[in-house]
């Protein structure tokens, strides 16, 4: 960053002026009489942009992106390129191949189109596929997307844990569909945040009024998506338990029920503090974590007490319970990340004197 002091001069009776650096004005094509845009940022600073620069900023994300499928020989590599192009803000993506798209390429393209909100295949031939994004960024406020992600993870938690205390079970498969929806929301949040970082007008319309929050919101989105992955892992473990004939004892079921209640309380406290940027509430949610971790360990400790109906020395069900409990412990730690971020965000605000109350 180049810093050059400039003296403020009076222009007439009511205006003040600052001269523009000659080299910058020449490079920007500014001549006497030209019009520039003065943009007031949220932090009080001013940004000077030419009309051409403003137009370039507004249309940059509409440029077409061309992906060479012939370079994507490894499984899933083309899908990753499509997801990445979508996330960085491309609205038109053309996939081409000189020798013709393979069946695997076409499959990955269709999977990406189903996963990414607003992305649609608009034209297709043997050697190309054209995709366009029709989702208007300003229709998806960041706060609403993150709240939806939180709701999905809470629902996944409930469905995954019900069979551990002798209830439900038939709805566990729904967790896998919800995990797919969480992925779709995560990619949309990532795209929105990158667009907001590029264009402050978009940022204001989707509710990002503080530039410093862009990074924190991305971290929270990643954390919630990770929690969704972990609940999906728990659900798969529960399904394996059911296939192995696992039946929870009354003591195990009671411990699992208390754990579900505590996890729900932890998740709600953590995310409520985040959305309200509450310092005391975030600190309180961090205080909850050790108790929940202790309950996770209590559930783990009860796993060996489950008897195998087939009389085996090593109970497969008990081993599977360990696989179910492990990701739950990781989920507790993920919420700790959100709680710490919330405290940091609250401490950035004025005034400079804080207390936990």
C-alpha positions as a printed Julia matrix, in Angstrom:
357×3 Matrix{Float64}:
   0.0     0.0     0.0
   1.41    3.38   -1.05
   0.61    6.26    1.28
   1.04    9.81    0.04
   0.01   12.83    2.16
  -2.16   15.41    0.4
  -3.17   18.79    1.72
  -6.89   19.62    1.92
  -7.73   22.9     0.15
 -10.81   25.09    0.23
 -12.78   25.26   -3.02
 -15.22   28.14   -2.96
 -17.3    28.8     0.15
 -18.56   25.35    1.06
 -16.37   22.7    -0.56
 -13.05   21.13    0.27
 -10.81   19.43   -2.26
  -7.83   17.09   -2.49
  -5.76   16.8    -5.67
  -5.41   13.4    -7.32
  -1.94   11.89   -7.87
  -0.87   12.6   -11.44
   0.4     9.09  -12.22
  -2.78    7.46  -10.93
  -5.02    9.85  -12.85
  -3.08    9.21  -16.06
  -3.23    5.43  -15.63
  -6.97    5.63  -14.95
  -7.54    7.79  -18.02
  -8.88   10.72  -16.01
  -8.83   14.08  -17.78
  -9.98   17.48  -16.49
 -13.78   17.48  -16.42
 -14.09   13.71  -16.01
 -16.48   12.25  -13.44
 -15.33    9.9   -10.69
 -17.33    8.0    -8.1
 -16.7     8.71   -4.42
 -17.86    5.73   -2.33
 -18.18    6.02    1.43
 -17.21    2.75    3.11
 -18.69    1.4     6.35
 -15.51    2.23    8.28
 -15.69    5.9     7.27
 -13.03    5.79    4.55
 -13.65    7.05    1.03
 -12.91    5.15   -2.15
 -12.48    6.88   -5.51
 -13.48    4.9    -8.59
 -13.8     5.8   -12.21
 -17.02    5.03  -14.06
 -15.22    2.38  -16.11
 -13.79    0.76  -12.97
 -17.24    0.62  -11.41
 -18.68   -1.03  -14.48
 -15.83   -3.55  -14.54
 -16.42   -4.43  -10.9
 -20.13   -4.95  -11.43
 -19.69   -7.18  -14.49
 -16.55   -9.08  -13.53
 -18.43  -12.05  -12.16
 -20.45  -12.49  -15.38
 -17.39  -13.46  -17.45
 -17.56  -16.89  -19.0
 -15.32  -19.58  -17.58
 -14.11  -22.35  -19.88
 -13.1   -25.71  -18.37
 -11.07  -28.22  -20.37
 -12.5   -31.64  -19.55
  -9.64  -33.4   -21.34
  -7.34  -32.39  -18.46
  -9.7   -33.96  -15.9
  -8.81  -37.61  -16.1
  -9.07  -38.36  -12.38
 -12.47  -39.13  -10.84
 -14.25  -36.09   -9.38
 -11.68  -33.59  -10.72
 -14.1   -31.96  -13.17
 -16.78  -31.63  -10.48
 -14.25  -29.89   -8.2
 -13.44  -27.39  -10.97
 -17.15  -26.72  -11.49
 -17.74  -26.15   -7.79
 -14.71  -23.87   -7.54
 -15.77  -21.82  -10.57
 -19.24  -21.41   -9.1
 -17.9   -20.37   -5.68
 -15.59  -17.66   -7.1
 -18.6   -16.07   -8.8
 -18.71  -17.32  -12.38
 -22.19  -17.06  -13.86
 -21.46  -18.88  -17.12
 -19.37  -22.05  -17.23
 -18.55  -23.85  -20.47
 -17.12  -27.36  -20.27
 -15.46  -28.51  -23.49
 -13.61  -31.54  -24.83
 -11.79  -31.96  -28.13
 -12.34  -35.73  -28.21
 -15.83  -35.74  -26.7
 -17.11  -35.74  -23.14
 -16.94  -39.11  -21.38
 -19.86  -40.63  -19.51
 -18.02  -39.89  -16.25
 -17.58  -36.23  -17.25
 -21.29  -35.88  -18.01
 -22.16  -37.56  -14.71
 -19.96  -35.14  -12.73
 -21.44  -32.14  -14.58
 -24.99  -33.24  -13.71
 -24.0   -33.88  -10.09
 -22.55  -30.36   -9.84
 -25.67  -28.84  -11.35
 -27.82  -30.63   -8.75
 -25.54  -29.56   -5.9
 -25.07  -25.86   -6.71
 -27.98  -23.48   -6.16
 -29.03  -21.67   -9.33
 -26.67  -23.53  -11.68
 -28.48  -25.02  -14.69
 -27.44  -26.8   -17.87
 -28.71  -24.6   -20.7
 -27.05  -26.29  -23.7
 -25.29  -29.56  -24.33
 -23.57  -31.4   -27.16
 -21.18  -34.34  -27.58
 -18.16  -32.11  -26.97
 -19.48  -29.36  -24.7
 -21.87  -28.46  -21.92
 -22.91  -24.9   -21.13
 -24.06  -24.08  -17.6
 -25.5   -20.78  -16.39
 -26.2   -19.5   -12.9
 -29.6   -17.84  -12.53
 -29.48  -17.2    -8.77
 -29.61  -13.49   -7.91
 -27.1   -12.88   -5.08
 -29.21  -10.32   -3.26
 -32.0   -12.9    -2.74
 -29.87  -14.83   -0.23
 -28.87  -12.89    2.91
 -25.94  -14.48    4.71
 -27.69  -14.47    8.09
 -30.61  -16.46    6.71
 -28.35  -19.02    5.02
 -26.34  -19.61    8.2
 -29.53  -19.95   10.24
 -30.77  -22.54    7.76
 -27.47  -24.44    8.08
 -27.87  -24.4    11.85
 -31.41  -25.74   11.57
 -30.28  -28.58    9.31
 -27.53  -29.68   11.7
 -29.96  -29.56   14.64
 -32.44  -31.73   12.74
 -29.67  -34.16   11.77
 -28.65  -34.42   15.43
 -32.16  -35.33   16.53
 -32.67  -37.96   13.84
 -29.23  -39.52   14.41
 -29.54  -39.85   18.18
 -33.1   -41.13   18.5
 -32.21  -44.82   18.0
 -29.56  -44.64   20.74
 -32.24  -44.19   23.36
 -34.68  -46.66   21.87
 -36.78  -44.38   19.67
 -37.23  -43.84   15.96
 -34.7   -45.46   13.69
 -36.62  -45.46   10.43
 -35.88  -41.73    9.93
 -32.09  -42.02   10.2
 -31.74  -42.31    6.41
 -33.18  -38.78    6.15
 -29.9   -37.51    7.62
 -28.08  -38.32    4.38
 -30.46  -36.14    2.35
 -30.07  -33.31    4.84
 -26.29  -33.6     4.52
 -26.59  -33.06    0.77
 -28.71  -29.96    1.44
 -26.09  -28.7     3.9
 -23.41  -29.05    1.21
 -25.55  -27.08   -1.23
 -26.06  -24.3     1.32
 -22.36  -24.23    2.17
 -21.31  -23.67   -1.44
 -23.92  -20.91   -1.8
 -22.67  -19.18    1.38
 -19.08  -19.38    0.12
 -20.09  -17.84   -3.21
 -22.06  -15.07   -1.49
 -19.18  -14.15    0.8
 -16.65  -13.97   -2.05
 -19.03  -11.79   -4.07
 -19.49   -9.56   -1.02
 -15.71   -9.23   -0.64
 -15.49   -8.12   -4.26
 -18.44   -5.74   -4.32
 -19.52   -3.72   -1.28
 -22.9    -3.08   -2.89
 -23.62   -6.8    -2.88
 -22.28   -7.04    0.67
 -24.73   -4.43    1.91
 -27.67   -6.11    0.21
 -26.95   -9.52    1.75
 -26.42   -8.1     5.22
 -22.61   -7.96    5.51
 -22.09   -4.45    6.88
 -18.72   -5.11    8.53
 -15.94   -6.27    6.15
 -14.09   -7.97    9.02
 -17.03  -10.36    9.42
 -16.55  -11.92    5.99
 -13.79  -14.2     7.24
 -15.65  -15.1    10.42
 -18.83  -15.95    8.51
 -16.8   -18.22    6.22
 -15.32  -19.99    9.25
 -18.78  -20.52   10.75
 -20.09  -21.84    7.43
 -17.2   -24.3     7.21
 -17.77  -25.35   10.83
 -21.49  -25.97   10.34
 -20.81  -27.93    7.16
 -18.26  -29.99    9.07
 -20.84  -30.63   11.82
 -23.29  -31.81    9.15
 -20.64  -34.24    7.84
 -20.08  -35.56   11.36
 -23.79  -36.13   11.97
 -23.95  -37.99    8.68
 -21.11  -40.16    9.99
 -23.02  -40.75   13.23
 -26.11  -41.73   11.25
 -24.14  -44.28    9.23
 -22.76  -45.74   12.44
 -26.26  -45.95   13.93
 -27.48  -47.74   10.79
 -24.62  -50.22   11.16
 -25.57  -50.72   14.82
 -29.13  -51.5    13.8
 -27.94  -53.99   11.18
 -25.83  -55.7    13.86
 -28.89  -56.12   16.09
 -27.86  -53.54   18.7
 -30.5   -52.88   21.37
 -29.69  -50.16   23.96
 -30.0   -51.08   27.61
 -32.13  -48.83   29.81
 -29.01  -47.24   31.32
 -27.42  -46.62   27.94
 -30.67  -45.18   26.56
 -30.98  -42.82   29.53
 -27.39  -41.59   29.09
 -27.97  -41.08   25.36
 -31.17  -39.13   26.03
 -29.42  -36.78   28.46
 -26.6   -36.31   25.95
 -29.04  -35.33   23.21
 -30.63  -32.72   25.48
 -27.23  -31.29   26.4
 -26.08  -31.21   22.77
 -29.24  -29.37   21.77
 -28.67  -26.83   24.53
 -25.03  -26.36   23.51
 -25.87  -25.89   19.82
 -28.68  -23.41   20.51
 -26.62  -21.41   23.02
 -23.62  -21.25   20.7
 -25.5   -20.19   17.58
 -27.83  -17.77   19.43
 -24.73  -16.03   20.8
 -23.21  -15.92   17.31
 -26.24  -14.38   15.62
 -26.58  -11.79   18.42
 -22.8   -11.29   18.79
 -23.26  -11.76   22.53
 -20.07  -11.8    24.57
 -21.56  -13.2    27.78
 -23.7   -15.7    25.89
 -20.69  -16.93   23.92
 -18.72  -17.33   27.11
 -21.63  -19.25   28.65
 -21.77  -21.6    25.66
 -18.06  -22.33   26.06
 -18.71  -23.13   29.73
 -21.23  -25.78   28.64
 -18.77  -27.71   26.48
 -16.79  -29.54   29.24
 -20.0   -30.93   30.74
 -21.19  -32.18   27.34
 -17.8   -33.76   26.66
 -18.07  -35.57   30.0
 -21.45  -36.97   28.92
 -19.91  -38.14   25.64
 -17.26  -40.0    27.62
 -19.95  -41.47   29.87
 -21.73  -42.85   26.8
 -18.46  -44.28   25.54
 -17.81  -45.91   28.91
 -21.18  -47.69   28.75
 -20.53  -49.17   25.31
 -18.62  -52.28   26.52
 -21.53  -53.19   28.8
 -23.71  -54.0    25.81
 -24.03  -57.77   25.37
 -23.72  -59.45   22.04
 -26.69  -61.72   21.41
 -24.56  -64.05   19.29
 -22.18  -64.8    22.19
 -19.03  -63.46   20.53
 -16.02  -62.52   22.66
 -15.67  -59.22   20.77
 -19.0   -57.47   20.4
 -19.31  -55.82   16.98
 -22.08  -53.61   18.32
 -19.79  -52.25   21.03
 -17.13  -51.36   18.48
 -19.73  -49.57   16.38
 -20.91  -47.58   19.39
 -17.33  -46.33   19.7
 -17.47  -45.19   16.07
 -20.73  -43.38   16.75
 -19.52  -41.67   19.91
 -16.2   -40.42   18.47
 -17.71  -37.98   15.89
 -20.11  -36.68   18.57
 -17.09  -35.61   20.61
 -15.72  -33.81   17.55
 -19.04  -31.99   17.12
 -18.75  -30.59   20.66
 -15.32  -29.2    19.82
 -16.58  -27.67   16.57
 -19.14  -25.63   18.52
 -16.26  -24.41   20.68
 -14.74  -22.88   17.54
 -17.92  -20.89   16.89
 -18.1   -19.77   20.52
 -14.54  -18.47   20.49
 -15.09  -16.66   17.19
 -18.2   -15.01   18.62
 -16.24  -13.74   21.62
 -13.56  -12.32   19.34
 -16.17  -10.6    17.19
 -17.86   -9.08   20.24
 -14.53   -7.79   21.55
 -13.9    -5.97   18.26
 -16.87   -3.7    18.9
 -16.89   -0.46   20.85
 -16.53    0.39   23.69
 -13.09   -0.88   24.67
 -14.18   -1.86   28.18
 -15.93   -5.22   28.57
 -17.22   -7.52   31.26
 -18.9   -10.89   31.17
 -21.68   -9.84   33.52
